[in-house]
Amino acid sequence: DSTHTLHYVSRETRIPTAMAGSLGGGNENRDQDLLTVAVEIQRMLEASGYKPLPVTAIGKSLSMQSHLILLQNAVGLVGVIESHQKLFKVTEIDGCHMVSMNGVPWLGPKLPPSAESQGRNMARLAPETGACGDPQASSGRNTAVLQGLPRGKALEMMGELAEMPALQDTLQEIARLLLAAPKKTLLISEVGSQISQNTRSFLRSVKLRVAQLLQCFPSSFALSGQGPATAATYRHSELRQKFAPQPSPMELNSSRYYRLLKLGADTTERFERARPITAREVQASKSLVLFVDCRSEAERAVSVIPNALPAAQVADAALAEPQLVVAYCCIGALSAQWCEAQADGVWAYKTRFLAGGLASWAHHGGALVEPPPPGPSPGALGGAAAGPGAAWQPTRRVHCWARELAPFFPVASSGYDVVLAGAAPPDASVLARPSDLRHARLRHLAWEVRLRYWPSVFCIEAADLQTQLALGHGRSYLIVDCRTSEERQVSTIAARGAMVISADDFRMRAPEYIGAYSTVVTFCTIGGRSGIFCKKLVEELVEVGGYSQEGQADALRRKVVNMLGGIAAWLHTKGGLVDAQGLPTSLLHPWCQAFLDMFPLEGLELVFDECRPVPQDALSLIACKQACGDKQQDAFPQRLLQMCSMLPPEVINDSLTRAMESCAGYED
């Protein structure tokens, strides 16, 4: 409201002589009209984060007004771009003409060709030596020098800049300096004095200081102190091949909002007649809206949506006046239940529940107020009761009734303060239902992972293992945790009577452990890593460990089994957790964000770094999760049944008969 943005575009442009005749020169406003089209193209490039856009894509996105201007002036889109060379550059990449901003570094999919091969100055990334198309071709370190990047823009574009070899080379040089220093720590001033001229030129071109650059990579570099005493510490013990920047608050909130929508859909699935509405739709609505607060009094005491009525105070008379009635709660479950109860009423046609609840409202920057002290009875649309002279005070505090739901709200840097104290969950079934849906999805994923990556490995259900441990058979089982040390430091499974060791410890004495225990059970997060570990281990032992005789290999495979669904399945079947000291805990490290929706919601607090990049060994499992899908009919057993329904009965009988004979000796 108090910020003014000034865009200056030079009008001192000259149409090339060869083009001037084709344009016709009778319109004195032609230059101004073409400038209007150029400004629209400039805004497209700004909206894309200054990434180059194909000419065809720009043509399809132009407004109708711009198309009419081009038609009236008999000029093409390329002609407008060429006539504003102070604004744009056209670069040909693999036969495709890409438009980019003049004076902004090249952020396209590959380095642009050299200026000589194009006949004009198109290259904005100019390596000091070697071919432009191959920055690794020259000897030594090739540094791509960025020209004309606006000050501060590099921080906003760090995700794209991190893909540049020049930036990775800069970070690796700084990491080498810190690795060679005592305690891997140096003052920022010392780092600046020891970096090479190429690195100094790169930082100057992107208009960044060393400290500003390192702040974008907190997983690898830690900054401490202030002013001249600011020091940088390298967090790793060895040089990394690639550095990933910290996601922006917008990216983190986008991920949280996506998880919130999935959670909201799970919690409100049973209320079939309740109709949702998004926070964006409510905020954009010009209708008279009545908000109905379905939360407890303790939750409302923290903050409410302006002019909201408690659900207990809503009468039929209050529902008659507004054009839209929106009920809300924390994540949407109670408000959907309230709308379900109104489905048979006369005002059901205008009753909606806020999808994602107050968490979604906060993600969209919705206003919140601190309710005034109670007073006389409210009017129809007057909101909660308020005493004489009371005022609604704006606030950024929002209540969350369960600690498990806090990660679905916006990050702290968004300006909202999530309050957890003061209220208990209104209904335990609110989280139980989505947990059941998550368990079903986990089983589908676990089977898909097994069939893809370790089909020859025998498995055990988490519930069956818990039953054996409860019967006192724990001493017969050795449980191997195949997760990382970081995950194990947070917690591991609580196996009554059974010993739990790491995969590294087990591998050192595998034959001894296998001989001492009747069953070895491996597990990880969802069963992928542990299944692959189990498969490779058995293959190695069969090859070099003396299990090559007839029958010994099969006996080994039946003895070393993998827990289907991993620690996620263990928790879904009410298994417990213990910390590194063996004490009960509710904390768990979920490995990576992609599997956050595989764990139960109630009684579990996930400990993870949202800024941490996705582990490389998780990529294949994430792809498997995406391919598996969330629908039950996409799981393998359902696909198998559908396939069997199309086969002749005699084929099925023959197949099953032979299968029974081949697996009669197996315990699984």
C-alpha positions in Angstrom: 0.0 0.0 0.0 2.9 2.3 0.7 5.3 0.9 -1.8 5.6 2.4 -5.3 7.3 0.5 -8.1 8.7 2.4 -11.0 9.5 0.7 -14.3 11.7 2.6 -16.7 11.9 1.4 -20.3 14.0 3.4 -22.7 12.0 4.7 -25.7 15.1 5.6 -27.7 14.8 2.5 -29.9 15.3 2.4 -33.6 13.6 0.0 -35.9 16.1 -1.5 -38.4 15.9 0.0 -41.8 15.1 -3.3 -43.5 12.1 -3.7 -41.1 10.9 -0.1 -41.3 9.4 -0.5 -44.7 7.4 -3.6 -43.8 6.0 -1.9 -40.8 4.5 1.1 -42.6 5.0 4.4 -41.0 1.7 6.1 -41.0 0.8 5.6 -37.3 2.4 8.2 -35.0 1.5 6.1 -32.0 3.2 3.0 -33.3 6.3 3.3 -31.1 4.1 3.6 -28.0 2.0 0.7 -29.0 5.0 -1.6 -29.6 6.4 -0.4 -26.3 3.3 -1.7 -24.6 3.9 -5.1 -26.1 7.5 -5.0 -25.0 6.5 -4.1 -21.5 4.2 -7.1 -21.4 7.0 -9.4 -22.6 9.3 -7.9 -19.9 6.7 -8.7 -17.2 6.5 -12.3 -18.5 10.2 -12.7 -18.0 10.1 -11.1 -14.6 7.3 -13.5 -13.6 9.4 -16.5 -14.7 12.3 -15.4 -12.5 14.2 -14.0 -15.4 14.5 -17.5 -17.0 14.6 -17.4 -20.8 11.2 -18.1 -22.6 10.7 -19.5 -26.0 9.3 -17.1 -28.6 6.4 -19.4 -29.2 5.4 -19.5 -25.5 5.5 -15.8 -25.3 3.2 -15.5 -28.4 0.7 -17.9 -26.8 0.7 -15.9 -23.6 0.3 -12.4 -25.0 -2.9 -10.6 -24.2 -5.6 -9.9 -26.8 -4.6 -6.2 -26.7 -1.0 -7.0 -27.7 -2.2 -9.3 -30.5 -4.4 -6.5 -31.9 -1.4 -4.1 -31.7 0.8 -6.5 -33.7 -2.0 -7.0 -36.2 -2.7 -3.2 -36.6 0.9 -2.4 -37.1 1.7 -5.4 -39.3 4.6 -6.4 -37.2 5.5 -9.8 -35.8 6.5 -10.7 -32.3 10.2 -11.2 -33.2 10.1 -7.8 -34.8 9.1 -6.2 -31.5 11.8 -8.1 -29.6 14.5 -7.2 -32.2 13.4 -3.5 -32.1 14.0 -3.4 -28.3 17.5 -4.7 -28.1 18.2 -2.7 -25.0 15.6 -4.8 -23.2 15.8 -8.3 -24.8 18.1 -10.7 -26.4 17.2 -13.6 -28.6 19.4 -16.8 -28.3 19.0 -19.9 -30.4 19.4 -23.1 -28.4 19.0 -26.4 -30.3 16.9 -24.7 -33.0 14.6 -23.0 -30.4 14.7 -19.1 -30.2 14.8 -18.1 -26.5 14.0 -14.6 -25.3 15.8 -13.3 -22.2 16.4 -10.0 -20.4 19.4 -7.9 -21.5 21.8 -7.4 -18.6 20.6 -10.5 -16.6 22.7 -13.7 -16.4 21.7 -16.6 -18.5 19.4 -19.0 -16.5 18.4 -21.3 -19.4 18.8 -25.1 -19.5 22.2 -25.0 -21.0 24.9 -22.4 -21.7 24.2 -20.2 -24.7 26.4 -20.4 -27.8 29.2 -17.9 -28.2 28.5 -14.4 -29.5 30.7 -15.1 -32.6 28.5 -18.0 -33.7 25.3 -16.0 -33.3 26.6 -12.8 -34.9 25.4 -10.7 -32.0 26.1 -10.4 -28.3 23.7 -13.0 -26.8 25.9 -14.8 -24.3 25.5 -13.6 -20.7 27.5 -16.4 -19.2 31.0 -16.0 -20.6 33.6 -18.5 -19.3 37.1 -17.1 -19.0 38.6 -20.0 -21.1 37.3 -22.9 -23.1 34.1 -23.3 -25.1 31.0 -21.6 -23.9 29.0 -24.7 -24.4 31.3 -26.8 -22.3 32.6 -25.1 -19.1 34.7 -28.1 -18.3 36.6 -28.1 -21.6 39.4 -25.7 -20.5 42.2 -26.6 -18.2 42.0 -25.3 -14.6 38.8 -23.8 -13.2 36.4 -22.1 -15.6 34.5 -19.4 -13.9 31.3 -18.1 -15.4 31.2 -14.4 -14.8 27.7 -13.0 -14.5 27.1 -9.6 -15.9 24.4 -7.1 -14.9 22.6 -9.0 -12.2 20.5 -6.6 -10.0 21.8 -6.3 -6.5 20.0 -8.7 -4.1 18.5 -10.7 -7.0 21.0 -13.5 -6.6 19.6 -14.4 -3.1 16.1 -14.8 -4.7 17.5 -16.9 -7.5 19.8 -19.1 -5.5 18.0 -22.2 -6.5 18.7 -21.6 -10.2 22.2 -20.2 -9.6 23.1 -23.3 -7.5 23.0 -25.3 -10.7 25.8 -23.2 -12.2 29.3 -24.8 -12.2 30.8 -21.4 -11.2 28.9 -21.2 -8.0 29.6 -24.9 -7.1 33.3 -24.2 -7.7 33.2 -21.2 -5.5 31.6 -23.2 -2.6 34.0 -26.0 -3.0 37.0 -23.6 -2.8 35.6 -22.1 0.4 35.0 -25.6 1.8 38.6 -26.6 1.0 39.9 -23.5 2.9 37.7 -24.4 5.9 38.7 -28.1 5.9 42.4 -27.0 6.1 41.7 -24.7 9.0 41.7 -25.6 12.7 38.3 -26.9 13.7 37.2 -26.2 10.1 36.6 -22.6 11.1 37.9 -19.3 9.7 36.9 -15.7 10.1 34.9 -14.4 7.1 37.6 -11.8 6.5 40.2 -14.5 6.4 38.1 -16.5 3.8 37.8 -13.3 1.7 41.5 -12.8 1.7 42.4 -16.4 0.8 40.0 -17.0 -2.1 41.2 -16.9 -5.6 40.8 -14.1 -8.1 38.2 -16.1 -10.1 36.1 -16.7 -7.0 36.4 -13.0 -6.1 35.3 -12.0 -9.6 32.3 -14.4 -9.4 31.1 -12.9 -6.1 31.5 -9.4 -7.5 29.5 -10.3 -10.6 26.6 -11.7 -8.6 26.9 -8.8 -6.0 27.2 -11.1 -3.0 29.5 -11.2 0.0 31.0 -14.4 1.3 28.7 -14.4 4.3 25.6 -13.8 2.2 26.5 -16.7 0.0 27.2 -19.1 2.9 23.9 -18.1 4.6 22.1 -19.7 1.7 23.7 -23.1 2.4 23.1 -23.6 6.2 23.3 -27.4 5.9 27.0 -27.2 4.9 28.2 -23.9 6.4 27.5 -22.4 9.9 28.0 -18.7 10.7 28.7 -17.4 14.2 29.5 -14.0 15.7 28.7 -10.6 14.3 30.5 -7.9 12.4 34.3 -8.4 12.0 34.1 -11.4 14.4 31.8 -13.4 12.1 33.3 -16.9 11.5 32.3 -19.6 9.1 32.5 -23.3 10.0 32.2 -26.2 7.6 29.8 -28.8 8.9 31.1 -31.9 6.9 34.2 -33.9 7.3 34.9 -34.2 3.6 34.3 -32.1 0.4 30.8 -32.4 -1.1 30.4 -32.8 -4.8 27.3 -30.6 -4.9 25.9 -28.0 -2.5 22.1 -27.5 -2.2 20.7 -24.2 -1.0 18.2 -23.8 1.8 14.6 -23.7 0.5 12.9 -20.3 0.8 10.0 -19.8 3.3 7.7 -19.8 0.3 8.9 -23.2 -0.8 8.7 -24.6 2.7 5.2 -23.3 3.1 4.2 -24.7 -0.3 5.3 -28.1 0.8 3.5 -27.7 4.1 0.3 -26.6 2.4 0.4 -29.5 0.1 0.6 -31.9 3.0 -2.2 -30.0 4.8 -4.5 -30.4 1.9 -3.9 -34.2 1.9 -4.5 -34.3 5.6 -7.6 -32.2 5.3 -9.0 -34.5 2.7 -8.4 -37.5 4.9 -10.0 -36.1 8.0 -13.1 -34.9 6.2 -13.6 -37.9 3.9 -16.3 -39.5 6.0 -18.5 -36.3 5.8 -19.8 -36.9 2.3 -22.5 -34.2 2.3 -20.3 -31.4 3.6 -18.9 -29.2 0.9 -15.5 -27.5 1.2 -14.3 -24.1 0.2 -10.7 -22.9 0.1 -9.3 -19.9 1.9 -8.4 -18.2 -1.3 -12.0 -18.5 -2.6 -13.3 -17.1 0.7 -10.9 -14.1 0.6 -11.8 -13.4 -3.0 -15.5 -13.6 -2.4 -17.5 -10.4 -2.5 -20.5 -12.0 -0.8 -21.5 -11.3 2.8 -19.8 -14.1 4.7 -20.7 -15.4 8.2 -17.8 -17.4 9.8 -18.8 -20.1 12.3 -16.0 -21.1 14.7 -16.4 -24.8 15.6 -13.5 -24.9 18.1 -13.4 -24.9 21.9 -13.5 -21.8 24.0 -9.8 -22.2 24.9 -8.9 -22.2 21.3 -11.0 -19.2 20.5 -9.4 -17.3 23.3 -6.2 -17.2 21.3 -7.5 -15.8 18.0 -10.5 -16.0 15.7 -11.3 -14.9 12.2 -12.9 -11.4 12.3 -16.6 -11.4 13.0 -16.8 -15.1 13.6 -19.6 -16.6 15.7 -19.1 -19.6 18.0 -20.9 -22.6 16.6 -22.9 -23.0 19.9 -24.4 -19.5 19.4 -25.4 -19.9 15.7 -29.2 -19.9 15.3 -31.3 -20.2 12.2 -31.9 -16.4 12.3 -28.1 -15.8 12.0 -27.9 -18.1 8.9 -30.6 -16.2 7.0 -28.8 -12.9 6.3 -25.4 -13.9 4.9 -24.9 -15.1 1.4 -22.2 -17.6 2.4 -21.7 -19.4 5.7 -18.2 -20.7 6.3 -17.5 -23.0 9.2 -13.9 -23.5 10.3 -11.8 -25.3 13.0 -8.1 -26.2 13.3 -7.7 -28.4 10.2 -11.3 -28.8 9.0 -12.6 -32.0 10.7 -15.0 -30.4 13.2 -16.2 -27.8 10.8 -17.0 -30.5 8.2 -18.9 -32.4 10.9 -20.9 -29.2 11.6 -21.7 -28.8 7.9 -22.8 -32.4 7.7 -25.3 -31.7 10.5 -26.7 -28.8 8.5 -27.0 -30.8 5.3 -30.8 -31.3 5.8 -31.4 -27.7 6.9 -32.9 -25.0 4.8 -29.6 -23.1 4.6 -27.5 -26.1 3.5 -27.0 -24.7 0.0 -24.8 -21.9 1.2 -23.0 -23.7 4.0 -19.3 -24.6 3.5 -16.4 -25.7 5.6 -13.0 -24.1 5.3 -10.7 -26.8 3.7 -7.6 -27.1 5.8 -9.1 -24.9 8.6 -7.2 -22.2 10.3 -3.9 -23.7 9.1 -5.0 -23.0 5.5 -6.3 -19.6 6.4 -2.8 -18.7 7.8 -1.1 -20.1 4.7 -3.1 -17.6 2.6 -2.2 -14.7 5.0 -5.7 -14.4 6.4 -6.5 -11.9 9.1 -6.9 -13.0 12.7 -8.1 -11.0 15.7 -7.9 -11.5 19.5 -11.5 -11.7 20.7 -12.6 -9.1 23.3 -13.8 -10.0 26.7 -17.3 -11.6 26.8 -20.2 -9.2 27.1 -23.9 -9.0 26.1 -25.3 -11.4 23.5 -24.2 -10.9 20.0 -26.2 -9.9 17.0 -26.8 -11.9 13.9 -23.5 -11.0 12.3 -21.9 -9.1 15.1 -19.4 -11.8 15.9 -18.5 -13.1 19.4 -19.9 -11.4 22.3 -18.1 -8.3 23.5 -18.3 -5.9 26.3 -19.0 -2.2 26.0 -16.2 -0.4 24.1 -14.4 -3.7 23.4 -12.4 -3.8 20.2 -11.0 -6.6 18.0 -7.3 -6.5 18.3 -5.3 -7.8 15.3 -3.0 -10.7 16.2 -0.7 -13.2 14.5 -1.2 -15.9 17.1 -3.1 -19.1 16.0 -4.0 -22.1 18.1 -3.1 -25.7 17.2 -4.7 -28.3 19.5 -2.2 -31.1 18.7 1.5 -30.9 18.6 1.4 -33.4 15.7 -0.4 -30.8 13.6 2.0 -27.9 14.1 4.2 -28.9 11.1 1.1 -28.2 8.8 1.0 -24.5 9.8 3.2 -21.9 8.0 6.8 -21.6 9.1 7.7 -19.2 11.9 9.3 -16.7 9.4 5.8 -16.2 7.8 4.8 -14.1 10.8 2.4 -16.5 12.6 3.0 -17.7 16.1 1.5 -21.2 16.6 0.2 -21.7 20.1 0.1 -25.3 21.3 -0.9 -25.0 25.0 -4.4 -24.6 26.5 -6.6 -27.2 24.8 -6.8 -30.9 24.3 -7.9 -32.7 21.1 -11.7 -32.6 21.0 -12.1 -36.0 19.5 -9.5 -38.8 19.2 -11.1 -40.1 16.1 -10.2 -36.9 14.3 -6.7 -38.1 13.8 -7.4 -41.9 13.9 -9.3 -41.9 10.6 -6.5 -40.2 8.5 -4.0 -42.5 10.2 -6.0 -45.6 9.0 -5.9 -44.2 5.5 -2.2 -43.6 5.7 -1.7 -47.2 6.9 -3.5 -48.5 3.9 -1.3 -46.4 1.6 1.8 -47.6 3.4 0.9 -51.2 2.8 0.3 -50.6 -0.9 3.7 -48.8 -1.1 5.5 -51.5 0.9 4.3 -54.2 -1.4 5.2 -52.2 -4.5 8.7 -51.6 -3.1 9.1 -55.3 -2.3 8.1 -56.4 -5.7 10.3 -53.9 -7.4 13.5 -54.0 -5.4 13.7 -57.2 -3.2 11.2 -59.8 -4.4 13.4 -62.7 -3.4 13.6 -61.6 0.3 11.3 -63.1 2.8 9.3 -60.6 4.9 7.6 -60.4 8.3 4.6 -58.3 9.3 5.2 -55.8 12.0 2.1 -57.0 13.9 3.4 -60.6 13.8 6.8 -59.6 15.2 5.0 -57.7 18.0 3.0 -60.8 18.8 6.1 -62.9 19.0 7.8 -60.4 21.3 4.7 -60.2 23.5 4.8 -64.0 23.9 8.3 -63.7 25.3 10.2 -64.9 22.2 12.4 -61.8 22.0 15.6 -63.7 22.7 15.1 -65.6 19.4 15.1 -62.4 17.4 17.9 -60.1 16.4 16.6 -56.8 15.0 18.9 -54.8 12.6 18.2 -51.1 12.2 19.3 -50.2 8.6 18.7 -46.4 9.0 21.4 -43.7 9.2 23.0 -42.8 12.5 21.2 -39.5 12.5 17.9 -41.3 12.4 18.9 -43.8 15.1 20.0 -41.1 17.4 16.4 -39.8 17.6 14.8 -43.2 18.3 14.4 -46.8 17.3 11.8 -49.5 17.8 11.1 -50.7 21.4 11.6 -54.5 21.0 10.8 -56.2 24.3 13.4 -58.8 25.0 15.1 -58.5 21.6 18.4 -56.9 20.8 18.5 -54.0 18.3 21.8 -53.2 16.5 22.8 -51.1 13.6 23.4 -52.5 10.1 27.1 -51.7 10.3 27.5 -53.6 13.5 25.6 -56.6 12.1 27.6 -56.7 8.9 30.9 -57.0 10.9 29.8 -60.2 12.6 26.9 -61.4 10.3 27.7 -65.2 10.2 28.1 -65.2 14.0 24.8 -63.4 14.6 22.9 -65.6 12.1 24.1 -68.7 13.9 23.2 -67.3 17.3 19.6 -66.2 16.6 16.8 -68.1 15.0 15.5 -65.1 13.0 17.2 -61.8 12.0 14.8 -59.0 11.2 15.9 -55.9 9.2 14.0 -52.7 9.0 14.3 -49.0 7.9 11.7 -46.3 7.3 9.3 -48.1 4.9 11.3 -51.2 4.2 13.1 -50.2 1.0 16.7 -49.7 2.3 16.5 -52.7 4.7 15.1 -54.9 2.0 17.9 -54.0 -0.4 20.4 -54.5 2.5 18.9 -57.9 3.2 19.0 -59.0 -0.4 22.6 -58.0 -0.9 23.7 -59.5 2.4 22.2 -62.9 1.6 23.7 -62.9 -1.9 27.1 -62.1 -0.5 26.9 -64.8 2.2 25.7 -67.3 -0.4 28.6 -66.4 -2.6 31.5 -66.3 -0.2 30.1 -67.3 3.2 29.8 -71.0 2.9 26.0 -71.2 2.2 26.4 -72.7 -1.3 25.4 -76.2 -0.4 22.0 -77.5 -1.3 19.3 -76.2 1.0 21.6 -73.9 2.9 20.8 -70.8 0.7 17.0 -71.3 1.2 17.5 -71.8 4.9 19.5 -68.5 5.0 16.8 -66.6 3.1 14.1 -67.9 5.6 16.2 -66.8 8.5 17.1 -63.3 7.4 13.8 -61.5 6.8 12.7 -57.9 6.3 10.0 -56.0 8.1 7.3 -55.1 5.6 6.6 -51.4 5.8 9.5 -50.7 8.2 9.3 -48.6 11.3 6.2 -46.8 9.8 4.3 -50.1 9.9 5.6 -50.8 13.4 4.1 -47.5 14.6 0.8 -48.1 12.8 0.4 -51.4 14.7 0.9 -49.6 18.0 4.6 -50.4 18.4 6.7 -48.3 20.7 9.9 -46.2 20.4 12.9 -45.7 22.6 15.6 -43.1 22.4 19.4 -43.6 22.3 19.4 -44.2 26.1 16.6 -46.8 25.9 13.9 -44.6 27.4 10.4 -44.4 25.8 9.9 -41.5 23.4 7.4 -40.2 20.9 10.1 -38.6 18.7 10.9 -40.1 15.3 13.2 -39.1 12.3 11.2 -39.7 9.1 14.3 -39.8 6.8 12.9 -37.3 4.3 9.8 -35.2 3.6 8.5 -37.5 0.8 7.4 -40.1 3.4 5.9 -37.8 6.1 2.4 -38.9 5.0 3.2 -42.6 5.7 3.3 -42.3 9.5 0.4 -42.2 12.0 -0.7 -38.8 13.3 -1.6 -39.5 16.9 1.0 -39.8 19.5 4.0 -39.2 17.3 6.3 -36.1 16.9 8.4 -36.1 13.7 11.8 -34.6 14.0 13.3 -33.5 10.7 15.0 -30.6 8.9 12.7 -29.3 6.2 15.7 -27.6 4.5 17.6 -30.8 4.1 17.9 -32.0 0.5 16.4 -35.3 -0.5 18.9 -38.2 0.1 20.1 -39.8 -3.1 19.0 -43.3 -2.1 15.5 -42.0 -1.5 14.9 -40.9 -5.1 14.0 -44.4 -6.5 11.7 -45.0 -3.6 10.0 -41.7 -4.1 9.5 -42.6 -7.7 8.0 -45.9 -6.6 5.6 -44.0 -4.2 4.5 -41.7 -7.0 3.9 -44.7 -9.3 2.1 -46.6 -6.7 -0.4 -43.8 -6.1 -2.9 -43.3 -3.3 -5.8 -45.3 -4.7 -6.4 -48.8 -3.5 -7.1 -50.2 -6.9 -3.6 -49.2 -8.0 -2.0 -51.6 -5.5 -0.4 -54.9 -6.8 -2.9 -57.3 -5.2 -5.8 -55.6 -6.8 -4.0 -55.5 -10.2 -3.3 -59.2 -9.8 -6.9 -60.0 -9.1 -8.0 -58.0 -12.1 -5.6 -59.9 -14.3 -6.7 -63.3 -12.9 -10.3 -62.4 -13.7 -9.5 -62.3 -17.3 -7.6 -65.6 -17.5 -9.4 -69.0 -18.3 -10.2 -71.1 -15.2 -7.9 -73.9 -16.3 -4.9 -71.6 -16.6 -5.5 -70.3 -13.1 -5.9 -73.8 -11.7 -2.7 -75.0 -13.3 -0.7 -71.9 -12.2 -1.9 -72.2 -8.6 -1.2 -76.0 -8.5 2.3 -75.6 -9.6 2.8 -72.6 -7.3 1.6 -74.7 -4.3 4.1 -77.4 -5.1 7.0 -75.1 -5.5 6.4 -73.2 -2.2 5.3 -76.1 0.0 8.6 -76.0 1.9 8.5 -72.4 2.8 7.3 -70.9 6.0 6.2 -67.6 4.5 
